[in-house]
Amino acid sequence: FICYNRDGKILWSRSLTEEFGRFSGYGGRTMTPVVDENLVIISIINFGWGKHAPMGHRFYAFDKRTGELMWAGEPGSRPYDTNYSTPVVATINGQRLLIAGGADGAVQAMKVRTGEKVWEFKLTKTAINSAIVVEGNYVYASHSEENIDTSNMGRVVCIDGTGTGDVTKTHEVWRFDNCEAGYASPMLHNGRLYVVDNSANLFCMDARTGQRYWQFGLGKVGKGSPVWADGKIYATEENGLFHILQPGENECKSLDVEKLTLQNGRYAELYGSPAIAYGRVYFTAESGLYCLGDKNASFKMTPATVAANAMVADKNAAPAHLQIVPAEVLLVPGQKIKFRARAFDAKGNFLREVSPVWSTELAAQVGRQGEITFDKSKVVQAGTVTATLDNLKGTARVRVIAAAPWEESFEAVEEGKLPLYFVGHNNKFAVQTKEGNKVLVKPPAAVGLNRSDLFFGSSTSKGYVMQADVLAKKLRQMPDIGLNAYRYTLDMMGVTQRLQLRTWGAELLESKNVDFKWEPEVWYTMKLQVDFNGGKATVKGKVWPRSEKEPADWSITMDDDLPNFEGSPGLYGYSPSEIYYDNIKIMKSN
């Protein structure tokens, strides 16, 4: 997640996978970030560390200028699927809310400045992907899968956004069933709601009552959201169709429709929504980027409209929520950091910075003003910092991990658990005793995917070599076992009996493979090193039986002209059968 300035210079960045354990399917679904006041907010499906280790759909709010994490929230239950519903910010009942479709099939509202959950409306039995629309106190959402209360597929719903808690049975205003609108987001204009379903039917209905006025066929597949401008509707259809429509009281007329094609005559796929700016219409398709409008017209700027601000807080009001900033950090032993405590009223309005009592269960020196220095002798530790103000408590999450060299043998870890500072495990790894020695095991997944990564260092780590001992249990299908370093993976592949070096599993054109025969029930040592020279990298992998001396030659090498210069060390595993890891070493490179 990167913030650029106008000249393309990176101002700050956060590695969502290495820091927070972000999970993505093969298609790489992502939510569009939302900027509100001093915050930029994203949501991800992730497997973090500590209480965030189980899979969850979580929202992260960063200071838009610095990248500092202000809050993290998890308003929903366990996700059904990844999703990409873009949230909307609105002020309802004097509360500034962030409202979004959840990966658990519910629409959720949070106080945008604190991440506190206000209400939820359970809508469907899978993740919601279309964006939410709000006007006044009314919230509009749609989906295309099974409903929670009927066997009908798809629904458009209007929700009264003034409630609290579970409002599923109390705050529904109206519904339109059997409308499978799971991709395109609704559009609101002059009291009318416009919805494109998955079959590219455009519906017009009354926003307050749900009464339907007309329906217009755009084609066969609806993905892009309609847009209103200059008294017209601009809408796309997946099979290369771009429509300009004239909406009426009880009917809709086509003003123009164009079919975009590629050079070979095939239609150009069109998934996105039009964007309106400077008196022009912009959209992108498989065939290119397009701009519609008068070529000679000037580029006239018009002020953007933003959600109305919440009520100004009474600075003398009693605090109802205590926020600790930064909300999560990764430090090195001996590092000193100053935490801040921010008080908010019951509606989520900022009151003032306060002076609470600070404490932590970690090995550290705690100052009265939030200055905490973490023990230099502790190579790794993880836990929380707590601030207490009267009856309020706020916490920040802290990991402390040393730079190279350091080791993890798992001997100090309780069986059935794993080091707390590991990110991304989703409870799919655990420490066990094997042959009188504690090791980390990754068994076949009881639910979900067998493929997982672990990370245990800073995303900006440099100057290290990654090494670990590994073993595969003998079953019908052998697993794949790997190391991560500098965002490269050395993968010892069981079924194909080869080694692979890669940068991204979804794009293997730049990967390197060599044949490598290896056996189950044998301990091997794997080593991954990255050398840099003249702006290029040479990635080196080495594997040998642990009982033997390390060979001088590398087993596999790969050159990268566009290298990764940093990245967290970690482990990789695809486990149709059990994988064992031991003696992790983060060694200092030359």
N, C-alpha and C positions, 0 to 999 in steps of 0.2 A: 504494500500500500504506500504510494509515493505522493508527495506534495511537491509540485514544481512552481517556480515563479514564472512571470510572463516571458522570460527569456529562455525557458527550458532548463534552468538550473535546479537541481534537486535541493529543496530546503530541508526536508526530513523524510524518513522512510521507516516503515515498520514491516517486518517479515511476519505475516499472519500465520504461516505454517510453522516456522521455527519457534516463534514466541508463544503462539496461542494454540497451535495444533489444528489449524484450519484443515477441514476435509473437503475435497472436491471430487465429483464424479468425472468421468472421462471428458465430458463436454465443458468442464470448468465453469459451472454456473456461479455467477457473482451478482451481488446486489449493488445497485448504483448508490454511491455515497450521498448523504444528505447533509447540507451545511445549514446550521441554524445558530445565530448569534456567534459565540466564540467557539462553537463545536462543529466538528465534522464526524458524522456517525455512520458506521457500517454494521452489517450483520453477517455472521458466518455460521456454518455448522462446524463444530470443532470438538476435539478431544484434548483438553488442556492438562493441567496438573492440579493436584489437591482436589478441592470440591468441584472443580471444572473438568476432572478427568472423564466422567461419563459423557457420552455424546449429548450435545445440547445445541439448540439454536440460540445464540447469544448476540447481544448488541454491544458494540464498543464505541464509546464517545471519546474522541481525542481533541485536545486543544488544536484548533486548525492552524495556528501559527507555529507551534513548537513540536507537535506530535505527542505531547505528554498525555497519558491516559487519564481521563477525568473520572469515568465510571464504566463499569461493565454490568450488564443486566441480562437476566434470563427469565423472560416473562411467561414462557410456555412450558409444556411438558416434553417428553421425549419425541424427537422429530420422526415423522414418517419418511421423509425424503429431503434431499437438498431443495432449496427454493431461491427465488430471486425477486420477491415482492418488494418493490421500492416503497419505503415508508413516506408518510406525509406528516408535516407539522401543522397543527391547528390549535387555536385557543378555544376551549369549551369550558363553561362555568368558571372562568377566571383561572383555569389551569392551562399552561402551555404543554400540549401533549404530542408525543411521537406515536403515530398509529400505523400498524403494519400487519400484513398477512403473515402468519407464522408457519413454520415447517411442521407444526403439529396439527394443522388444519383449523386453527382459531385465529380470529382477528384480535389483536391486543393493543392496548393503549398504555403508554408509560409517561411519566413526567419527564419531559425532554431534558431538563437540567440535572436530574439526579438518577434516572433510570428506574425509579420506583414504579411498580405495576399499579395501574388504576383499575382497569377492567379487562375482561376478555369475553368474546362471543364465539362459541364453538360452531363451526360452519360445515366442515367436510372431514372425511376420513383419510385425507392425504394432504400434502403440503399445498399452500396457497402461493401461486406464482404471479397473478395479476396484481397490479398496484392498487392501493386504496385511494378513494376520492372522498373529500370532505367539503361540505358547504354548511356553514352555520353549525348547528348541533347534530347534523345528520352525516352519517358515515356510510359509504357505499362500497360493497365488495362483491366479487364474483369468483366462481370456480367452475370446473368442468368434470369433476369426479363425483363419487357417491356422497350423498348427504348423510348427516349423522342421524336424522330422524325418519328418513324415507329411503326407498330403493331408487328414487329418481336420480338421474345423473345431471349435475349442473344446477346452479342457482345464482341469481342476482338478489342481493338483500340490502335493505336500508335499515340501519341501526341508529337508535337514539344514543348519542355519545355522551349523555350526561350521567350515566350510571357509575356504580362502583362494584367491584367483585365480579362474579359470574353473572353476566346480563343476558345469557342465551335465551332464557324463557321470559324475561321481563321487558326487554328493550328492543325487540324486533318491531319495526314499523310496517314493513311490507316485504313480500318476497315474490320472485318470478322464477318458478321451477322449470326444469327441463331446458334451461338455457345454458348450454355448455360453453361458457366463456372463461377459459382457463389460461389464456395467453394475453390477449389485448386488455388494456386497462380501460375502465369506463371513462367517459368524458361528460362533463357538466357544462351547460350553457343556458342561461335564461330560464331556469326552472325545469329544464329537460335533461334527462340522462340518456346518453347514447352508448350502446354496448355492441361490440363485434364478437360474435361467438366463433367457435373453432371451425365452423363450416362457412365462415365469411358472410354471415347474415348480419346486417346492421339494424339494430332495433332502436326505436325512439320511444321513450316513455316519460310519464310525468314523474319528476324527482320526488315529489311529496306523497303521491298515492300509488305509484307503480302502474297506472293506467297506460296501456300501450297505444300509440298513435299510428305508427307505420313500421314497415319492415322493408329493407332494400338488400338485394343480393349483390355482393361484391365479387363473387367468384366461388372458389371451392374451399380454400383454406385461409382462415383468419389468424394472423399472428400479431401484426402491428396495430397500435392503438390509433384511433381517429383523432384528428386535430381540427379545431375551429379557428378560422381566420377570415377576415374580410367578408363575413356573412356566409361563408361557405364551409363545407366539411372536406378535408383532405384525408384520404384513407388509402391504405395499401392492401394488397392481397399477395399471398406467398408466391403464386405462379406468375410473377412479373407484372401484375396489374397495378396501375396508379390511377386513382379516381379523384375527380373534382366534382362535388355534389352540391346541389341547391336544396337544402332542407325546407320543407313547408309545414303547414299546420297539420295536415293529414296525409301527406305524401312526400316523397323525395324524388328529385329529378337529377339525371346525370347531365352535367355540363361538358365533361370530357373524360375519356378513359384512354390511357396509353398502355401498350404492352411492351415491356422491355425484354430484349433478347440479347443473346451472346452472338459472337461471330459465326458459330456453327448452327445458328438458327434456334437453339434451345432457349426456352424462357429463362430469364435471369431471376433467381430466387430473391424475394424481397420480404424480409422479416421485420425490419425496423419501422419506426413511426416517423412521420414528417416533423421537422422542427421549423418554427417560424421566427424570423429575425430580420430587421432592417428592410421590411417590406418585401421579403423574399421567402420562398419555401425551399428548404433543404431536405434531402433524403438520400439514403445510401442503399444500394442493391448489389447483387453479385457482380453486376456489370460496371459499377463505378459509383462515384459521388456526383449528385445532381443538384443544381440550383435553378429554380423557376422564378421568373420575374423580369422586370424591365432592366436590361443591361446598362442603360444610361441613367437609371435612378440613383440618387445619392444614398449613401449609407447613413440613414437618420437613426439616431439613438433614441430609445424610449425607456423611461424608468421601469425597472422591474417591480412587480407587485410581490409583497411578502405577507406571510400570515400575521394577523394582528397580534400585538404583544399582549402578554398576560398582564393582569393587574399589577401595579407597582406595590411591592411588599412594604408593610409597616416595619420599619427597621427596629422597632421596639417589641415586635411580636416574639412570642416564645418559640425557640427552635423546635422543629419537629423531625428533622433529619440531619445527620452528621455525615459529611462527605470528606474522605481523606484523599489527598492528592500529593503525589501520583498514586493512582489506584493499584498499580502493579509495576514492579521494577525488577530488573536483573542486575545484580551488582557483583563486584569482586571482593574477596576477603580484605578487610581493612578499610573499605570505602566508607565515607561519611555522606549522609544524605539528610536533607531537611524536608520533613513532611509538613503539609499544611492542613488545617481543619477548617471546613467551610460549613456554616449553618444555613439551613433552608427552612422556610415555613411549611405549613401543612399542605399548601397548594404547589409546592416545588419552586417557590421564588427565593432567590438568594437573599440572605439577610446580611451576613458579615463573616469575616474570618474570626475564629474564636481560639481560646487557649485551653485545651482540654488536658487531662492527665494521660500521658503516653506510657505504653508498655509493650513488651514483646516476649514471646517464649523463645526467641532465637538468642544465640550467644552474641550479645551486643551491649554497648554502653548507650544508655538512653538519656538524652537531655530534656530539660523541662520545656523547651520551645519546639520540640519535634525533631531536634538534631539527633540522629542515631548513627553510631559508628559500629560496624559489624566486625566481629572477632577476626583478626588476621590469621589466627592459627586454624580456623575452620575452613577446610578446602571447599566443602559443599555444605549447604544447609538451605532449608526452605520452610516458610511458615507465614505468619501474619504479624503486622504491627497494629495495635489497637489504640484508639483514642476514646476516652470516656468523658462525657460532659453531662453532669447530673444523671438523668435516666437514659441518656442517649449513648450509643456506641457506634463507632465507625471503624472499618478495618481496611488495611491495604495489604496486598499479597506481595511477598518478597522471596526471591531466590538469590542465593549467593553461590557463585561457581567460579573457581579459580581459573586463571589462564594456564596453559600447559607449562609444566607437566603435572598430571595427576592421574590417579587410577581408581577404578571401582571394581571390587572383588565380590560384592554382595554379602560378605560375611556378617556385616553389621545390620543387615536388613531382615526384618521379621518375615518368616515364611508366609506365603500367600499374598504378600505385598511386594512393592518395589520402591526404589528410591523416590522420595516425594518430588524431587526436582526434575524428574523425567517428564517431558511434554509429549503428548500425542498417543498415549498408550491405550486409552479407552478400556482399561481393565482387561486388555487382551494379553498382558504379560504379567508374570508373577514369579517371585523367588521360590525355588524349591531346593531341597537337599538331594543331591545326586552323587552317589559313591562317596558319601561322607563330606561333601563339599557343597556349599550353597552356590547355586547358579540361577540365571534368569531363563525362564522357559516361556516360549510362545506356542501354545497348543492350537489345534484347529478351532476356528471360531464356532461357538455354539449358535450364534445368530450373526448374520451379516457377512462381511468379507473376511477372507483369510489374510489379505494384504494390509500391512501396517508399517508405519515408520515411527521411530522414537527420536527425540532430539534432547540433548543435554548440554547446551552451551549457548553462548551469545550468537546471534545471527551475524554479528560482525567479527567473529573469531578469525584469527589469522595465525600463521606461524606454527602450525601443529601438524602432526602425523597421527592418523587414527589406526588403532590395532585392537583386535579382540580374538578370543578363542571361540570356536563354534562347533556344534555337532548336530547332526540330523538323526532323528529316530527312524528306524527301518519300518516302513509301512508300504501300502500298495503304491502310493505316489510320493516321490521325494520332494522336499520343499525347495524353495529358493532362499538363500541367506545372504545378507549384504551389510556393508558399512556405508555410512554417509559422511562426506567431508567436503567442505567448500561447495555444497550443493551438487556434488557428483556422487554417484553410487557405484560401488564395486559389488557386483551380484554374482554369487556362486550358484548357478542354476542346476537344479536336480534332474529334471526330466530331459533336458537337452544336453546335459553334461558339458557345460561350457562356462566360461567367465565372460561377463559383460561389464563394460564401463559406459555410463550414460549420464546425460545431464537432465533428461526429462523422459519419463516413461511413456508419455503420449506421443513423443516424436523421436523415433529411433534411427532416423537417417544418419545422424551424426554419432551414433553409438559405435563401439568397437567390441567385437566378439572373437574369442579364441576357444578352441576345443580344450576341455579340461576334465579328465575323468577323476571322479571322487566317489567315496563310499559312505554309506550310512554307518552309524555307530562308531565313527572314528573322529577324534578331536582334531580339528585343523586350526591353524592360526591365519587370520586374514589381516592384511596391512594395506592401507590406502594413503598415498602421498601425492601432493600436487606441488610441482616446481614451476616457478615463473621466470621468464627471460624475455626481455624486450617487448613486454605487453602481451605475450602469449603464454600459454600454460601447457605443461606436459603432465598428464594424469597417469599415475602408476599404481598398479595393483599387484599384490603378491599373495599367494596361498601355499601353505605347506603343512604336512602333518605335524602336530604339536610335539610329537615325540622325537622329531628330527631337528637338526640344526637349520637355522634360517638360510635359505639359498642366497647366493650373491645376485643372481639375475631376477629381474621382475617378470612375473607371469604374463602381464598384459600392460600395454601402454597406449595412450591416446593423446594426440595433440589437439589443442583447442585454440583457434585464432581469436575467439571472442570469449575469453575465460571469465569464470567467477573468481573474484579476488578475495572473497570472504564467505563464511557460512558456518552454521553450527555442526559440530560432530553429532553422529547419531547411528542408529541401527535400522536395518530394513529386514522384513521377513514376509514370505508368502508361505503359509503353514498348513497345507493339507495333511501334514504330519508334524509332530512336535519338533521344535527348534530349541536348542540350548545355546546360551551365550555366557561367557565367563571372562574374567581378567581383562576388562576394558582398560585400555591405556591411551591417554591423550598425551603424546610425546611432543617435545619441542623440536621443531624442524631446524635444519641448518640454514 
